[in-house]
Amino acid sequence: MSLQQQYLEAMGIESWQRRDRPVEVVEPALVEIIPVVESAAPSTIEAPSPIASAPSVQATEEMVVDVTSMDWDSLRAAVASCTQCELHHQSQQRLFGAGEQQATWMIIAGPPGRVEAQQGEPVVDAAGQLLNEMLAAIGLKRHQVYLTNLLKCQLEARTPNIEEAASCTPYLLRQIALVQPSVILVMGAVAARHLLKSDLTAIDALRSSSHRLPGSTIPLVVTYHPADLLRTPADKRKAWQDLQQAQAFVAQTD
């Protein structure tokens, strides 16, 4: 049995198509933990000169802070000192992101929960292990993708309100512009609905269509969050189809 077969069996998928590229053993991600900085709001940070190679991915009416010319260091500082919404009062550290900053794949999960905030990493524990297996099934290690959250502060047991989501949108869009991914994989209905500005609430309705990130040409594939797959294993086969769709978008750019 090949490694890819083993990973797919771990995902609960019994039959699938072989691929030519071998799968390597998953290694831990390189994690960035951003401590909270007690300083002025991000609007007071002096931005460096623009990065010429970054694509033009702009926030629209949601932009509350100008991050369009920030590099990685300036953006981290802006996130660390952000006080744009009430969530900053309860957040001991910010989950900025983890992985390869020039990755082909960018993965965006929903708002981080308590365990993610404690560990300082997006998608952890059993859900994180399943994500590692999903990536390994298509020949990727976790540190080869760029992984981040819809919000940078912890949020438990509810969806973000308009103010909370709008406050983090400029940071997320700037991360996308800096990474310049070939495909964006959005995990979960909350993150997908916000990024696509959609009124749809069901994950199957959101994932049933081909999408582009609004304002750009970047393909956006909606799939289930690994935590949801753990609760509903029958959806793992559909998640595998989503991964194959994202992989096909990447192949078109090679």
C-alpha positions in Angstrom: 0.0 0.0 0.0 1.4 3.4 -1.0 1.7 6.3 1.4 -1.1 8.2 -0.4 -3.4 5.1 0.1 -2.5 5.2 3.8 -3.3 8.9 4.1 -6.6 8.5 2.3 -7.6 5.6 4.5 -6.8 7.7 7.5 -9.2 10.3 6.0 -11.9 7.5 5.8 -11.8 7.2 2.0 -11.5 3.6 0.8 -11.3 4.0 -3.0 -9.6 6.7 -5.0 -7.3 7.3 -8.0 -3.5 7.0 -7.8 -1.3 10.0 -8.6 2.2 9.9 -9.9 3.8 12.2 -7.3 4.9 10.3 -4.1 3.7 11.6 -0.8 6.2 12.4 2.0 5.8 12.2 5.7 4.1 15.2 7.2 6.3 17.5 9.3 5.2 20.1 11.8 4.5 23.6 10.5 6.6 26.6 11.1 4.4 28.6 13.4 4.3 32.4 13.9 2.9 33.4 17.3 2.2 37.1 17.5 2.2 38.5 21.0 -0.2 41.4 21.7 1.6 44.7 21.6 0.3 47.5 23.8 0.7 50.4 21.4 -1.1 52.6 19.1 -3.6 51.4 16.5 -2.3 50.1 13.1 -3.2 53.4 11.4 -0.2 55.0 13.1 2.3 52.5 11.7 4.5 54.0 9.0 4.2 51.7 6.0 7.2 50.8 3.9 7.4 51.2 0.1 5.0 49.1 -1.9 5.9 45.6 -3.0 5.8 45.7 -6.8 5.2 42.0 -7.2 2.2 41.8 -5.0 -1.1 41.4 -6.9 -3.8 44.0 -6.6 -6.1 42.5 -4.0 -7.9 45.3 -2.3 -10.5 45.5 0.4 -13.6 47.5 -0.6 -16.1 49.1 1.8 -14.8 46.9 4.6 -11.3 48.5 4.8 -10.7 50.1 8.2 -6.9 50.4 8.1 -4.7 51.1 5.1 -2.4 48.0 4.7 -2.0 48.1 1.0 1.7 49.0 1.0 2.7 46.9 4.1 5.4 44.2 4.0 5.3 41.1 6.2 6.9 42.8 9.2 4.7 45.8 9.1 1.6 43.7 8.7 2.6 41.6 11.7 3.1 44.7 13.8 -0.3 46.0 12.7 -2.0 42.8 13.7 -0.2 42.7 17.0 -1.3 46.2 18.0 -4.8 46.1 16.5 -7.7 47.5 18.5 -10.2 47.9 15.7 -12.9 45.8 17.4 -13.9 44.6 20.9 -12.2 41.2 20.4 -8.8 42.6 21.2 -9.8 42.9 24.9 -10.0 39.1 25.3 -7.2 38.1 23.0 -3.9 37.3 24.7 -2.1 36.7 21.4 -2.9 37.0 17.7 -2.9 34.1 15.3 -1.2 35.7 12.3 -0.5 32.6 10.2 1.9 29.7 9.6 3.8 28.2 6.7 5.5 29.2 3.5 5.0 32.9 2.7 5.3 32.3 -1.0 3.2 29.2 -1.1 1.3 27.9 -4.1 -1.6 26.9 -1.8 -3.2 29.3 0.7 -5.6 27.8 3.2 -8.0 30.0 5.2 -10.0 28.6 8.1 -12.7 30.2 10.2 -12.3 32.2 13.4 -9.7 30.6 15.7 -11.0 29.0 18.9 -9.6 28.7 22.4 -7.3 25.7 21.7 -5.9 27.4 18.6 -5.3 30.6 20.6 -3.6 28.6 23.4 -1.3 26.8 20.9 -0.7 29.8 18.7 -1.4 27.9 15.5 -4.4 27.6 13.1 -6.2 24.2 12.9 -4.7 22.0 15.7 -5.3 18.8 17.6 -7.4 16.1 15.9 -8.6 18.6 13.2 -5.0 19.6 12.6 -3.9 16.0 12.2 -6.7 15.4 9.7 -5.6 18.5 7.8 -2.1 17.1 7.6 -3.4 13.8 6.2 -5.5 15.7 3.6 -2.5 17.6 2.5 -0.3 14.6 2.4 -2.8 12.8 0.2 -2.1 15.4 -2.5 1.7 15.4 -1.9 2.0 18.4 0.4 3.5 19.0 3.8 1.8 21.4 6.1 4.7 23.8 6.1 4.5 24.1 2.3 1.2 25.9 2.4 0.3 29.2 4.0 -2.4 28.7 6.6 -4.3 31.5 8.4 -7.7 32.3 9.9 -10.5 34.6 8.9 -10.0 36.5 12.2 -6.7 37.1 14.1 -8.3 37.0 17.6 -10.0 34.1 19.4 -13.8 33.7 18.9 -15.8 30.9 20.5 -19.2 29.4 19.8 -20.6 32.0 17.5 -20.0 33.6 14.1 -18.2 36.9 13.8 -20.4 40.0 13.6 -20.0 42.6 10.8 -17.6 44.8 12.8 -15.3 41.9 13.8 -15.1 40.5 10.3 -14.6 43.9 8.6 -11.8 44.8 11.1 -9.7 41.7 10.0 -10.5 41.8 6.3 -7.7 44.2 5.3 -5.1 42.1 7.1 -6.3 38.9 5.4 -6.4 40.5 2.0 -2.9 41.8 2.4 -1.7 38.4 3.4 -3.2 37.0 0.2 -1.5 39.8 -1.8 1.8 39.0 -0.2 1.6 35.2 -0.6 0.3 35.4 -4.2 -1.1 31.9 -4.2 -2.2 29.9 -7.2 -5.3 28.7 -5.3 -7.1 29.5 -2.1 -8.7 26.7 -0.1 -11.4 28.1 2.2 -12.4 25.7 5.0 -15.9 26.1 6.5 -19.0 28.0 5.7 -18.2 31.0 7.9 -15.0 31.9 6.2 -16.4 31.1 2.7 -19.5 33.2 3.2 -17.5 36.2 4.3 -14.8 36.1 1.6 -17.3 35.5 -1.2 -19.8 38.1 0.3 -22.5 35.5 -0.1 -25.9 35.1 1.6 -25.7 31.3 1.4 -25.3 29.5 4.7 -25.0 25.8 3.7 -21.5 24.6 3.0 -22.7 22.3 0.2 -24.3 25.3 -1.6 -21.1 27.3 -1.2 -18.8 24.5 -2.4 -20.9 23.5 -5.4 -19.7 26.3 -7.6 -16.4 27.5 -9.0 -15.3 30.8 -7.4 -12.7 33.5 -7.8 -11.6 35.7 -4.9 -13.6 38.9 -5.4 -11.5 41.6 -7.1 -8.9 39.1 -8.3 -8.3 36.1 -10.6 -7.2 33.7 -7.9 -9.3 30.5 -7.9 -11.1 29.9 -4.6 -12.2 26.4 -3.6 -14.6 26.0 -0.7 -14.5 22.8 1.4 -15.3 21.5 4.8 -13.3 22.4 7.9 -11.5 19.3 9.2 -13.4 19.7 12.6 -16.6 19.3 10.7 -15.3 16.2 8.9 -14.5 14.6 12.2 -18.2 15.1 13.2 -19.5 14.0 9.8 -17.0 11.4 8.3 -19.4 10.8 5.4 -18.4 14.2 4.0 -14.7 13.2 3.7 -15.2 11.9 0.1 -16.6 15.3 -0.9 -13.7 17.1 0.7 -11.3 14.9 -1.3 -13.1 16.0 -4.5 -12.6 19.6 -3.4 -8.8 19.0 -2.9 -8.7 17.5 -6.4 -10.4 20.5 -7.8 -7.9 22.8 -6.1 -5.0 20.7 -7.3 -6.4 21.0 -10.9 -6.3 24.8 -10.6 -2.7 24.6 -9.5 -1.8 22.4 -12.4 -3.2 24.9 -14.8 -0.7 27.5 -13.6 2.4 25.2 -13.8 
